[in-house]
C-alpha cells in the first residue's frame, strides 16, 4: 500500500441508525474508505474474511457474537487487520477484555470524527488509538494496582523481601513496561532511561515474549493486572 491509498474500514454495530451514522461520518473523512458494515460480530468476522479491511470499528454489545469474541477471532485469523472498539461503555469489564482480545484502539461513542480518524491512523501506524477518557481510566487503575502491590501480603510481611516480578520479568523490563503503560513511545522511553532505541526495542521484544502479549494495548492491560507502574521500583 502506498501513501495515497485510503484506509479500508469495516464498521460493526448492531443498531442500524448508529451503524449507518458511523458509515456516513466516515464517508466524510479524507483518506478513509468504508468497505462493509456488519450488524453483529458473526457477520463482522465473515466480512473481514471477504473484504480484508485495514481497520474494523467494533461495537462490543452485539447479539450472536459480541465484540470481544469477534475481535479475538479477527485478530487470530487476520493479524494484519487492526480493531478499534467504538462503544458506549468504558468500564473495566468492557475495556480490558477488549484490549486482551487484541483491540489496539478504544473509543467511546461520544468521539467526534476527528478523534475517530486519529485513532484509525494511530493503529495503522502501530500505535494505540485510545481516547483521553480511556487513557485516564487506564492510568487510574494502574495507580490503584500500584497501591495494592505496595501493600505487603501476609506471606511477605516481615521478610523484607519485595514481591517477585511476574513471568520472569527483569527489573529493567518492568520499568520499560511501566513506561509503555504511561503512553511513551520507544524514542521517549530511550530518552527517559538514557539508552538507545535499539536497546528499548530488545527489552520490549523480551517482555512481550515473556508475558505473551501481542501489542502495546495488551501490554497496558497486563501492566494494570500486575500493578506494574512508573511508581513501582
Biotite code that builds the C-alpha atoms (Angstrom):
import biotite.structure as struc

atoms = struc.array([
    struc.Atom([0.000, 0.000, 0.000], chain_id="A", res_id=1, res_name="UNK", atom_name="CA", element="C"),
    struc.Atom([1.362, 3.454, -0.870], chain_id="A", res_id=2, res_name="UNK", atom_name="CA", element="C"),
    struc.Atom([0.788, 6.677, 0.998], chain_id="A", res_id=3, res_name="UNK", atom_name="CA", element="C"),
    struc.Atom([-2.117, 7.745, -1.245], chain_id="A", res_id=4, res_name="UNK", atom_name="CA", element="C"),
    struc.Atom([-4.228, 4.628, -0.731], chain_id="A", res_id=5, res_name="UNK", atom_name="CA", element="C"),
    struc.Atom([-7.210, 5.136, 1.602], chain_id="A", res_id=6, res_name="UNK", atom_name="CA", element="C"),
    struc.Atom([-7.517, 3.163, 4.809], chain_id="A", res_id=7, res_name="UNK", atom_name="CA", element="C"),
    struc.Atom([-10.149, 0.488, 4.257], chain_id="A", res_id=8, res_name="UNK", atom_name="CA", element="C"),
    struc.Atom([-12.551, 0.309, 7.202], chain_id="A", res_id=9, res_name="UNK", atom_name="CA", element="C"),
    struc.Atom([-15.314, -2.112, 8.221], chain_id="A", res_id=10, res_name="UNK", atom_name="CA", element="C"),
    struc.Atom([-17.982, -0.922, 10.667], chain_id="A", res_id=11, res_name="UNK", atom_name="CA", element="C"),
    struc.Atom([-19.686, -3.345, 13.063], chain_id="A", res_id=12, res_name="UNK", atom_name="CA", element="C"),
    struc.Atom([-22.645, -2.217, 15.185], chain_id="A", res_id=13, res_name="UNK", atom_name="CA", element="C"),
    struc.Atom([-25.997, -3.910, 15.821], chain_id="A", res_id=14, res_name="UNK", atom_name="CA", element="C"),
    struc.Atom([-28.007, -0.670, 15.929], chain_id="A", res_id=15, res_name="UNK", atom_name="CA", element="C"),
    struc.Atom([-28.976, 0.260, 12.376], chain_id="A", res_id=16, res_name="UNK", atom_name="CA", element="C"),
    struc.Atom([-29.195, 4.017, 12.978], chain_id="A", res_id=17, res_name="UNK", atom_name="CA", element="C"),
    struc.Atom([-25.833, 4.085, 14.738], chain_id="A", res_id=18, res_name="UNK", atom_name="CA", element="C"),
    struc.Atom([-24.172, 1.872, 12.137], chain_id="A", res_id=19, res_name="UNK", atom_name="CA", element="C"),
    struc.Atom([-25.442, 3.943, 9.240], chain_id="A", res_id=20, res_name="UNK", atom_name="CA", element="C"),
    struc.Atom([-24.467, 7.152, 11.026], chain_id="A", res_id=21, res_name="UNK", atom_name="CA", element="C"),
    struc.Atom([-20.908, 5.942, 11.528], chain_id="A", res_id=22, res_name="UNK", atom_name="CA", element="C"),
    struc.Atom([-20.674, 4.872, 7.894], chain_id="A", res_id=23, res_name="UNK", atom_name="CA", element="C"),
    struc.Atom([-21.916, 8.304, 6.801], chain_id="A", res_id=24, res_name="UNK", atom_name="CA", element="C"),
    struc.Atom([-19.459, 10.087, 9.122], chain_id="A", res_id=25, res_name="UNK", atom_name="CA", element="C"),
    struc.Atom([-16.516, 8.033, 7.897], chain_id="A", res_id=26, res_name="UNK", atom_name="CA", element="C"),
    struc.Atom([-17.520, 8.765, 4.314], chain_id="A", res_id=27, res_name="UNK", atom_name="CA", element="C"),
    struc.Atom([-16.892, 12.450, 5.005], chain_id="A", res_id=28, res_name="UNK", atom_name="CA", element="C"),
    struc.Atom([-13.370, 11.887, 6.341], chain_id="A", res_id=29, res_name="UNK", atom_name="CA", element="C"),
    struc.Atom([-10.424, 12.107, 3.939], chain_id="A", res_id=30, res_name="UNK", atom_name="CA", element="C"),
    struc.Atom([-8.281, 9.028, 3.447], chain_id="A", res_id=31, res_name="UNK", atom_name="CA", element="C"),
    struc.Atom([-10.917, 6.548, 4.678], chain_id="A", res_id=32, res_name="UNK", atom_name="CA", element="C"),
    struc.Atom([-12.970, 4.117, 2.592], chain_id="A", res_id=33, res_name="UNK", atom_name="CA", element="C"),
    struc.Atom([-15.777, 2.102, 4.212], chain_id="A", res_id=34, res_name="UNK", atom_name="CA", element="C"),
    struc.Atom([-15.748, -1.319, 2.558], chain_id="A", res_id=35, res_name="UNK", atom_name="CA", element="C"),
    struc.Atom([-18.539, -3.034, 4.527], chain_id="A", res_id=36, res_name="UNK", atom_name="CA", element="C"),
    struc.Atom([-20.853, -2.801, 7.543], chain_id="A", res_id=37, res_name="UNK", atom_name="CA", element="C"),
    struc.Atom([-21.875, -5.640, 9.872], chain_id="A", res_id=38, res_name="UNK", atom_name="CA", element="C"),
    struc.Atom([-24.878, -5.979, 12.181], chain_id="A", res_id=39, res_name="UNK", atom_name="CA", element="C"),
    struc.Atom([-23.138, -8.265, 14.698], chain_id="A", res_id=40, res_name="UNK", atom_name="CA", element="C"),
    struc.Atom([-19.812, -9.898, 15.487], chain_id="A", res_id=41, res_name="UNK", atom_name="CA", element="C"),
    struc.Atom([-20.522, -13.033, 13.496], chain_id="A", res_id=42, res_name="UNK", atom_name="CA", element="C"),
    struc.Atom([-21.155, -11.008, 10.358], chain_id="A", res_id=43, res_name="UNK", atom_name="CA", element="C"),
    struc.Atom([-18.088, -8.863, 11.084], chain_id="A", res_id=44, res_name="UNK", atom_name="CA", element="C"),
    struc.Atom([-15.853, -11.951, 11.138], chain_id="A", res_id=45, res_name="UNK", atom_name="CA", element="C"),
    struc.Atom([-17.306, -13.134, 7.803], chain_id="A", res_id=46, res_name="UNK", atom_name="CA", element="C"),
    struc.Atom([-16.969, -9.716, 6.188], chain_id="A", res_id=47, res_name="UNK", atom_name="CA", element="C"),
    struc.Atom([-13.361, -9.341, 7.322], chain_id="A", res_id=48, res_name="UNK", atom_name="CA", element="C"),
    struc.Atom([-12.638, -12.654, 5.616], chain_id="A", res_id=49, res_name="UNK", atom_name="CA", element="C"),
    struc.Atom([-14.258, -11.374, 2.432], chain_id="A", res_id=50, res_name="UNK", atom_name="CA", element="C"),
    struc.Atom([-13.005, -7.775, 2.307], chain_id="A", res_id=51, res_name="UNK", atom_name="CA", element="C"),
    struc.Atom([-9.742, -7.853, 4.312], chain_id="A", res_id=52, res_name="UNK", atom_name="CA", element="C"),
    struc.Atom([-10.105, -4.302, 5.703], chain_id="A", res_id=53, res_name="UNK", atom_name="CA", element="C"),
    struc.Atom([-7.221, -2.442, 7.303], chain_id="A", res_id=54, res_name="UNK", atom_name="CA", element="C"),
    struc.Atom([-9.266, -1.486, 10.376], chain_id="A", res_id=55, res_name="UNK", atom_name="CA", element="C"),
    struc.Atom([-12.522, -2.640, 11.981], chain_id="A", res_id=56, res_name="UNK", atom_name="CA", element="C"),
    struc.Atom([-14.565, -0.221, 14.092], chain_id="A", res_id=57, res_name="UNK", atom_name="CA", element="C"),
    struc.Atom([-16.130, -2.658, 16.550], chain_id="A", res_id=58, res_name="UNK", atom_name="CA", element="C"),
    struc.Atom([-19.078, -2.261, 18.906], chain_id="A", res_id=59, res_name="UNK", atom_name="CA", element="C"),
    struc.Atom([-18.968, -4.522, 21.982], chain_id="A", res_id=60, res_name="UNK", atom_name="CA", element="C"),
    struc.Atom([-22.546, -5.367, 22.975], chain_id="A", res_id=61, res_name="UNK", atom_name="CA", element="C"),
    struc.Atom([-23.965, -7.246, 19.983], chain_id="A", res_id=62, res_name="UNK", atom_name="CA", element="C"),
    struc.Atom([-26.079, -10.401, 19.502], chain_id="A", res_id=63, res_name="UNK", atom_name="CA", element="C"),
    struc.Atom([-24.819, -13.809, 18.305], chain_id="A", res_id=64, res_name="UNK", atom_name="CA", element="C"),
    struc.Atom([-21.143, -12.903, 18.739], chain_id="A", res_id=65, res_name="UNK", atom_name="CA", element="C"),
    struc.Atom([-20.110, -9.952, 20.869], chain_id="A", res_id=66, res_name="UNK", atom_name="CA", element="C"),
    struc.Atom([-17.321, -7.529, 20.017], chain_id="A", res_id=67, res_name="UNK", atom_name="CA", element="C"),
    struc.Atom([-14.715, -9.108, 22.279], chain_id="A", res_id=68, res_name="UNK", atom_name="CA", element="C"),
    struc.Atom([-15.107, -12.570, 20.748], chain_id="A", res_id=69, res_name="UNK", atom_name="CA", element="C"),
    struc.Atom([-15.264, -11.114, 17.237], chain_id="A", res_id=70, res_name="UNK", atom_name="CA", element="C"),
    struc.Atom([-12.076, -9.151, 17.919], chain_id="A", res_id=71, res_name="UNK", atom_name="CA", element="C"),
    struc.Atom([-10.317, -12.276, 19.181], chain_id="A", res_id=72, res_name="UNK", atom_name="CA", element="C"),
    struc.Atom([-11.332, -14.256, 16.089], chain_id="A", res_id=73, res_name="UNK", atom_name="CA", element="C"),
    struc.Atom([-10.426, -11.488, 13.646], chain_id="A", res_id=74, res_name="UNK", atom_name="CA", element="C"),
    struc.Atom([-7.020, -10.856, 15.190], chain_id="A", res_id=75, res_name="UNK", atom_name="CA", element="C"),
    struc.Atom([-6.233, -14.571, 15.249], chain_id="A", res_id=76, res_name="UNK", atom_name="CA", element="C"),
    struc.Atom([-7.176, -15.137, 11.605], chain_id="A", res_id=77, res_name="UNK", atom_name="CA", element="C"),
    struc.Atom([-6.145, -11.758, 10.197], chain_id="A", res_id=78, res_name="UNK", atom_name="CA", element="C"),
    struc.Atom([-3.427, -10.167, 12.349], chain_id="A", res_id=79, res_name="UNK", atom_name="CA", element="C"),
    struc.Atom([-2.892, -7.521, 9.678], chain_id="A", res_id=80, res_name="UNK", atom_name="CA", element="C"),
    struc.Atom([-6.400, -6.142, 10.408], chain_id="A", res_id=81, res_name="UNK", atom_name="CA", element="C"),
    struc.Atom([-6.464, -3.772, 13.375], chain_id="A", res_id=82, res_name="UNK", atom_name="CA", element="C"),
    struc.Atom([-9.503, -3.360, 15.617], chain_id="A", res_id=83, res_name="UNK", atom_name="CA", element="C"),
    struc.Atom([-10.682, -0.111, 17.200], chain_id="A", res_id=84, res_name="UNK", atom_name="CA", element="C"),
    struc.Atom([-13.515, -0.543, 19.682], chain_id="A", res_id=85, res_name="UNK", atom_name="CA", element="C"),
    struc.Atom([-16.240, 2.111, 19.385], chain_id="A", res_id=86, res_name="UNK", atom_name="CA", element="C"),
    struc.Atom([-18.697, 1.614, 22.218], chain_id="A", res_id=87, res_name="UNK", atom_name="CA", element="C"),
    struc.Atom([-20.895, 3.310, 24.779], chain_id="A", res_id=88, res_name="UNK", atom_name="CA", element="C"),
    struc.Atom([-19.039, 1.642, 27.640], chain_id="A", res_id=89, res_name="UNK", atom_name="CA", element="C"),
    struc.Atom([-15.660, 2.468, 29.199], chain_id="A", res_id=90, res_name="UNK", atom_name="CA", element="C"),
    struc.Atom([-15.966, 0.333, 32.343], chain_id="A", res_id=91, res_name="UNK", atom_name="CA", element="C"),
    struc.Atom([-13.240, -2.145, 33.258], chain_id="A", res_id=92, res_name="UNK", atom_name="CA", element="C"),
    struc.Atom([-15.363, -5.169, 32.372], chain_id="A", res_id=93, res_name="UNK", atom_name="CA", element="C"),
    struc.Atom([-15.619, -3.858, 28.812], chain_id="A", res_id=94, res_name="UNK", atom_name="CA", element="C"),
    struc.Atom([-12.231, -2.191, 28.383], chain_id="A", res_id=95, res_name="UNK", atom_name="CA", element="C"),
    struc.Atom([-9.744, -4.816, 29.495], chain_id="A", res_id=96, res_name="UNK", atom_name="CA", element="C"),
    struc.Atom([-11.295, -7.893, 27.836], chain_id="A", res_id=97, res_name="UNK", atom_name="CA", element="C"),
    struc.Atom([-11.342, -5.957, 24.549], chain_id="A", res_id=98, res_name="UNK", atom_name="CA", element="C"),
    struc.Atom([-7.674, -4.985, 24.856], chain_id="A", res_id=99, res_name="UNK", atom_name="CA", element="C"),
    struc.Atom([-6.733, -8.523, 25.847], chain_id="A", res_id=100, res_name="UNK", atom_name="CA", element="C"),
    struc.Atom([-8.615, -9.864, 22.817], chain_id="A", res_id=101, res_name="UNK", atom_name="CA", element="C"),
    struc.Atom([-6.378, -7.795, 20.557], chain_id="A", res_id=102, res_name="UNK", atom_name="CA", element="C"),
    struc.Atom([-8.084, -4.420, 20.109], chain_id="A", res_id=103, res_name="UNK", atom_name="CA", element="C"),
    struc.Atom([-5.455, -1.737, 19.632], chain_id="A", res_id=104, res_name="UNK", atom_name="CA", element="C"),
    struc.Atom([-7.833, 1.210, 19.936], chain_id="A", res_id=105, res_name="UNK", atom_name="CA", element="C"),
    struc.Atom([-10.734, 2.038, 22.223], chain_id="A", res_id=106, res_name="UNK", atom_name="CA", element="C"),
    struc.Atom([-13.134, 4.959, 21.812], chain_id="A", res_id=107, res_name="UNK", atom_name="CA", element="C"),
    struc.Atom([-16.500, 5.805, 23.289], chain_id="A", res_id=108, res_name="UNK", atom_name="CA", element="C"),
    struc.Atom([-19.386, 6.827, 21.050], chain_id="A", res_id=109, res_name="UNK", atom_name="CA", element="C"),
    struc.Atom([-19.186, 10.481, 22.059], chain_id="A", res_id=110, res_name="UNK", atom_name="CA", element="C"),
    struc.Atom([-15.990, 10.651, 19.986], chain_id="A", res_id=111, res_name="UNK", atom_name="CA", element="C"),
    struc.Atom([-16.058, 13.076, 17.075], chain_id="A", res_id=112, res_name="UNK", atom_name="CA", element="C"),
    struc.Atom([-14.962, 12.435, 13.521], chain_id="A", res_id=113, res_name="UNK", atom_name="CA", element="C"),
    struc.Atom([-11.504, 13.890, 14.096], chain_id="A", res_id=114, res_name="UNK", atom_name="CA", element="C"),
    struc.Atom([-10.897, 11.630, 17.095], chain_id="A", res_id=115, res_name="UNK", atom_name="CA", element="C"),
    struc.Atom([-12.080, 8.539, 15.197], chain_id="A", res_id=116, res_name="UNK", atom_name="CA", element="C"),
    struc.Atom([-9.854, 9.411, 12.232], chain_id="A", res_id=117, res_name="UNK", atom_name="CA", element="C"),
    struc.Atom([-6.889, 9.919, 14.554], chain_id="A", res_id=118, res_name="UNK", atom_name="CA", element="C"),
    struc.Atom([-7.454, 6.548, 16.251], chain_id="A", res_id=119, res_name="UNK", atom_name="CA", element="C"),
    struc.Atom([-7.659, 4.815, 12.865], chain_id="A", res_id=120, res_name="UNK", atom_name="CA", element="C"),
    struc.Atom([-4.422, 6.496, 11.756], chain_id="A", res_id=121, res_name="UNK", atom_name="CA", element="C"),
    struc.Atom([-2.732, 5.634, 15.059], chain_id="A", res_id=122, res_name="UNK", atom_name="CA", element="C"),
    struc.Atom([-3.482, 1.917, 14.903], chain_id="A", res_id=123, res_name="UNK", atom_name="CA", element="C"),
    struc.Atom([-2.443, 1.800, 11.251], chain_id="A", res_id=124, res_name="UNK", atom_name="CA", element="C"),
    struc.Atom([0.941, 3.243, 12.249], chain_id="A", res_id=125, res_name="UNK", atom_name="CA", element="C"),
    struc.Atom([1.407, 0.721, 15.068], chain_id="A", res_id=126, res_name="UNK", atom_name="CA", element="C"),
    struc.Atom([0.404, 2.976, 17.963], chain_id="A", res_id=127, res_name="UNK", atom_name="CA", element="C"),
    struc.Atom([-2.523, 2.595, 20.340], chain_id="A", res_id=128, res_name="UNK", atom_name="CA", element="C"),
    struc.Atom([-5.659, 4.574, 19.467], chain_id="A", res_id=129, res_name="UNK", atom_name="CA", element="C"),
    struc.Atom([-7.093, 5.286, 22.909], chain_id="A", res_id=130, res_name="UNK", atom_name="CA", element="C"),
    struc.Atom([-9.432, 8.139, 23.763], chain_id="A", res_id=131, res_name="UNK", atom_name="CA", element="C"),
    struc.Atom([-8.320, 10.573, 26.512], chain_id="A", res_id=132, res_name="UNK", atom_name="CA", element="C"),
    struc.Atom([-11.110, 9.198, 28.713], chain_id="A", res_id=133, res_name="UNK", atom_name="CA", element="C"),
    struc.Atom([-9.846, 5.639, 28.289], chain_id="A", res_id=134, res_name="UNK", atom_name="CA", element="C"),
    struc.Atom([-6.218, 6.654, 28.836], chain_id="A", res_id=135, res_name="UNK", atom_name="CA", element="C"),
    struc.Atom([-7.255, 8.405, 32.042], chain_id="A", res_id=136, res_name="UNK", atom_name="CA", element="C"),
    struc.Atom([-9.153, 5.305, 33.187], chain_id="A", res_id=137, res_name="UNK", atom_name="CA", element="C"),
    struc.Atom([-6.159, 3.083, 32.496], chain_id="A", res_id=138, res_name="UNK", atom_name="CA", element="C"),
    struc.Atom([-3.841, 5.365, 34.462], chain_id="A", res_id=139, res_name="UNK", atom_name="CA", element="C"),
    struc.Atom([-6.282, 5.474, 37.380], chain_id="A", res_id=140, res_name="UNK", atom_name="CA", element="C"),
    struc.Atom([-6.447, 1.706, 37.533], chain_id="A", res_id=141, res_name="UNK", atom_name="CA", element="C"),
    struc.Atom([-2.689, 1.385, 37.134], chain_id="A", res_id=142, res_name="UNK", atom_name="CA", element="C"),
    struc.Atom([-2.276, 3.715, 40.107], chain_id="A", res_id=143, res_name="UNK", atom_name="CA", element="C"),
    struc.Atom([-4.762, 1.634, 42.092], chain_id="A", res_id=144, res_name="UNK", atom_name="CA", element="C"),
    struc.Atom([-2.840, -1.504, 41.171], chain_id="A", res_id=145, res_name="UNK", atom_name="CA", element="C"),
    struc.Atom([0.412, 0.081, 42.304], chain_id="A", res_id=146, res_name="UNK", atom_name="CA", element="C"),
    struc.Atom([-1.124, 0.969, 45.667], chain_id="A", res_id=147, res_name="UNK", atom_name="CA", element="C"),
    struc.Atom([-2.315, -2.604, 46.135], chain_id="A", res_id=148, res_name="UNK", atom_name="CA", element="C"),
    struc.Atom([1.046, -4.004, 45.078], chain_id="A", res_id=149, res_name="UNK", atom_name="CA", element="C"),
    struc.Atom([2.834, -1.727, 47.559], chain_id="A", res_id=150, res_name="UNK", atom_name="CA", element="C"),
    struc.Atom([0.963, -3.309, 50.465], chain_id="A", res_id=151, res_name="UNK", atom_name="CA", element="C"),
    struc.Atom([2.913, -6.403, 51.610], chain_id="A", res_id=152, res_name="UNK", atom_name="CA", element="C"),
    struc.Atom([0.998, -9.667, 51.658], chain_id="A", res_id=153, res_name="UNK", atom_name="CA", element="C"),
    struc.Atom([0.719, -11.741, 54.818], chain_id="A", res_id=154, res_name="UNK", atom_name="CA", element="C"),
    struc.Atom([3.272, -14.171, 53.415], chain_id="A", res_id=155, res_name="UNK", atom_name="CA", element="C"),
    struc.Atom([5.781, -11.394, 52.748], chain_id="A", res_id=156, res_name="UNK", atom_name="CA", element="C"),
    struc.Atom([5.172, -9.352, 55.884], chain_id="A", res_id=157, res_name="UNK", atom_name="CA", element="C"),
    struc.Atom([8.305, -9.039, 57.949], chain_id="A", res_id=158, res_name="UNK", atom_name="CA", element="C"),
    struc.Atom([10.519, -10.795, 55.420], chain_id="A", res_id=159, res_name="UNK", atom_name="CA", element="C"),
    struc.Atom([11.948, -7.587, 53.971], chain_id="A", res_id=160, res_name="UNK", atom_name="CA", element="C"),
    struc.Atom([11.830, -9.184, 50.507], chain_id="A", res_id=161, res_name="UNK", atom_name="CA", element="C"),
    struc.Atom([9.995, -7.422, 47.660], chain_id="A", res_id=162, res_name="UNK", atom_name="CA", element="C"),
    struc.Atom([7.477, -9.420, 45.666], chain_id="A", res_id=163, res_name="UNK", atom_name="CA", element="C"),
    struc.Atom([8.879, -11.152, 42.623], chain_id="A", res_id=164, res_name="UNK", atom_name="CA", element="C"),
    struc.Atom([8.026, -9.760, 39.218], chain_id="A", res_id=165, res_name="UNK", atom_name="CA", element="C"),
    struc.Atom([5.586, -11.887, 37.200], chain_id="A", res_id=166, res_name="UNK", atom_name="CA", element="C"),
    struc.Atom([6.579, -14.160, 34.311], chain_id="A", res_id=167, res_name="UNK", atom_name="CA", element="C"),
    struc.Atom([10.294, -13.799, 34.915], chain_id="A", res_id=168, res_name="UNK", atom_name="CA", element="C"),
    struc.Atom([10.434, -10.117, 34.008], chain_id="A", res_id=169, res_name="UNK", atom_name="CA", element="C"),
    struc.Atom([13.639, -8.342, 34.904], chain_id="A", res_id=170, res_name="UNK", atom_name="CA", element="C"),
    struc.Atom([13.551, -5.028, 36.764], chain_id="A", res_id=171, res_name="UNK", atom_name="CA", element="C"),
    struc.Atom([14.521, -3.189, 33.578], chain_id="A", res_id=172, res_name="UNK", atom_name="CA", element="C"),
    struc.Atom([11.815, -4.939, 31.533], chain_id="A", res_id=173, res_name="UNK", atom_name="CA", element="C"),
    struc.Atom([9.242, -3.999, 34.181], chain_id="A", res_id=174, res_name="UNK", atom_name="CA", element="C"),
    struc.Atom([10.471, -0.410, 34.027], chain_id="A", res_id=175, res_name="UNK", atom_name="CA", element="C"),
    struc.Atom([10.056, -0.370, 30.247], chain_id="A", res_id=176, res_name="UNK", atom_name="CA", element="C"),
    struc.Atom([6.586, -1.901, 30.609], chain_id="A", res_id=177, res_name="UNK", atom_name="CA", element="C"),
    struc.Atom([5.583, 0.813, 33.086], chain_id="A", res_id=178, res_name="UNK", atom_name="CA", element="C"),
    struc.Atom([6.687, 3.497, 30.628], chain_id="A", res_id=179, res_name="UNK", atom_name="CA", element="C"),
    struc.Atom([4.695, 1.819, 27.839], chain_id="A", res_id=180, res_name="UNK", atom_name="CA", element="C"),
    struc.Atom([1.687, 1.983, 30.175], chain_id="A", res_id=181, res_name="UNK", atom_name="CA", element="C"),
    struc.Atom([2.306, 5.715, 30.570], chain_id="A", res_id=182, res_name="UNK", atom_name="CA", element="C"),
    struc.Atom([1.935, 6.043, 26.804], chain_id="A", res_id=183, res_name="UNK", atom_name="CA", element="C"),
    struc.Atom([5.583, 6.734, 25.929], chain_id="A", res_id=184, res_name="UNK", atom_name="CA", element="C"),
    struc.Atom([6.989, 5.835, 22.519], chain_id="A", res_id=185, res_name="UNK", atom_name="CA", element="C"),
    struc.Atom([10.194, 3.826, 22.085], chain_id="A", res_id=186, res_name="UNK", atom_name="CA", element="C"),
    struc.Atom([12.145, 7.027, 21.464], chain_id="A", res_id=187, res_name="UNK", atom_name="CA", element="C"),
    struc.Atom([10.714, 8.670, 24.584], chain_id="A", res_id=188, res_name="UNK", atom_name="CA", element="C"),
    struc.Atom([11.496, 5.574, 26.668], chain_id="A", res_id=189, res_name="UNK", atom_name="CA", element="C"),
    struc.Atom([15.075, 5.597, 25.353], chain_id="A", res_id=190, res_name="UNK", atom_name="CA", element="C"),
    struc.Atom([15.481, 9.241, 26.400], chain_id="A", res_id=191, res_name="UNK", atom_name="CA", element="C"),
    struc.Atom([13.947, 8.577, 29.821], chain_id="A", res_id=192, res_name="UNK", atom_name="CA", element="C"),
    struc.Atom([16.240, 5.606, 30.519], chain_id="A", res_id=193, res_name="UNK", atom_name="CA", element="C"),
    struc.Atom([19.337, 7.030, 28.777], chain_id="A", res_id=194, res_name="UNK", atom_name="CA", element="C"),
    struc.Atom([19.667, 4.031, 26.479], chain_id="A", res_id=195, res_name="UNK", atom_name="CA", element="C"),
    struc.Atom([19.441, 3.558, 22.711], chain_id="A", res_id=196, res_name="UNK", atom_name="CA", element="C"),
    struc.Atom([16.131, 2.927, 20.914], chain_id="A", res_id=197, res_name="UNK", atom_name="CA", element="C"),
    struc.Atom([17.560, -0.429, 19.805], chain_id="A", res_id=198, res_name="UNK", atom_name="CA", element="C"),
    struc.Atom([18.036, -1.414, 23.456], chain_id="A", res_id=199, res_name="UNK", atom_name="CA", element="C"),
    struc.Atom([14.460, -0.396, 24.226], chain_id="A", res_id=200, res_name="UNK", atom_name="CA", element="C"),
    struc.Atom([13.208, -2.489, 21.322], chain_id="A", res_id=201, res_name="UNK", atom_name="CA", element="C"),
    struc.Atom([15.131, -5.502, 22.647], chain_id="A", res_id=202, res_name="UNK", atom_name="CA", element="C"),
    struc.Atom([13.583, -5.080, 26.097], chain_id="A", res_id=203, res_name="UNK", atom_name="CA", element="C"),
    struc.Atom([10.114, -4.772, 24.553], chain_id="A", res_id=204, res_name="UNK", atom_name="CA", element="C"),
    struc.Atom([10.577, -7.890, 22.426], chain_id="A", res_id=205, res_name="UNK", atom_name="CA", element="C"),
    struc.Atom([11.731, -9.806, 25.507], chain_id="A", res_id=206, res_name="UNK", atom_name="CA", element="C"),
    struc.Atom([8.901, -8.656, 27.757], chain_id="A", res_id=207, res_name="UNK", atom_name="CA", element="C"),
    struc.Atom([6.296, -9.290, 25.041], chain_id="A", res_id=208, res_name="UNK", atom_name="CA", element="C"),
    struc.Atom([7.603, -12.847, 24.693], chain_id="A", res_id=209, res_name="UNK", atom_name="CA", element="C"),
    struc.Atom([7.606, -13.454, 28.452], chain_id="A", res_id=210, res_name="UNK", atom_name="CA", element="C"),
    struc.Atom([4.128, -12.037, 29.063], chain_id="A", res_id=211, res_name="UNK", atom_name="CA", element="C"),
    struc.Atom([2.573, -13.413, 25.833], chain_id="A", res_id=212, res_name="UNK", atom_name="CA", element="C"),
    struc.Atom([1.126, -10.028, 24.848], chain_id="A", res_id=213, res_name="UNK", atom_name="CA", element="C"),
    struc.Atom([0.887, -9.146, 21.160], chain_id="A", res_id=214, res_name="UNK", atom_name="CA", element="C"),
    struc.Atom([0.928, -5.355, 21.183], chain_id="A", res_id=215, res_name="UNK", atom_name="CA", element="C"),
    struc.Atom([1.200, -2.253, 23.333], chain_id="A", res_id=216, res_name="UNK", atom_name="CA", element="C"),
    struc.Atom([-2.509, -2.142, 24.162], chain_id="A", res_id=217, res_name="UNK", atom_name="CA", element="C"),
    struc.Atom([-2.325, -5.651, 25.637], chain_id="A", res_id=218, res_name="UNK", atom_name="CA", element="C"),
    struc.Atom([0.877, -4.649, 27.425], chain_id="A", res_id=219, res_name="UNK", atom_name="CA", element="C"),
    struc.Atom([-1.009, -1.803, 29.132], chain_id="A", res_id=220, res_name="UNK", atom_name="CA", element="C"),
    struc.Atom([-3.706, -4.242, 30.253], chain_id="A", res_id=221, res_name="UNK", atom_name="CA", element="C"),
    struc.Atom([-1.012, -6.623, 31.561], chain_id="A", res_id=222, res_name="UNK", atom_name="CA", element="C"),
    struc.Atom([0.668, -3.787, 33.481], chain_id="A", res_id=223, res_name="UNK", atom_name="CA", element="C"),
    struc.Atom([-2.685, -2.918, 35.064], chain_id="A", res_id=224, res_name="UNK", atom_name="CA", element="C"),
    struc.Atom([-3.360, -6.503, 36.130], chain_id="A", res_id=225, res_name="UNK", atom_name="CA", element="C"),
    struc.Atom([0.014, -6.817, 37.815], chain_id="A", res_id=226, res_name="UNK", atom_name="CA", element="C"),
    struc.Atom([0.329, -3.339, 39.273], chain_id="A", res_id=227, res_name="UNK", atom_name="CA", element="C"),
    struc.Atom([3.434, -2.504, 37.246], chain_id="A", res_id=228, res_name="UNK", atom_name="CA", element="C"),
    struc.Atom([3.606, 1.296, 37.013], chain_id="A", res_id=229, res_name="UNK", atom_name="CA", element="C"),
    struc.Atom([6.123, 4.090, 36.996], chain_id="A", res_id=230, res_name="UNK", atom_name="CA", element="C"),
    struc.Atom([5.713, 4.371, 40.767], chain_id="A", res_id=231, res_name="UNK", atom_name="CA", element="C"),
    struc.Atom([6.860, 0.785, 41.274], chain_id="A", res_id=232, res_name="UNK", atom_name="CA", element="C"),
    struc.Atom([10.573, 0.177, 41.574], chain_id="A", res_id=233, res_name="UNK", atom_name="CA", element="C"),
])
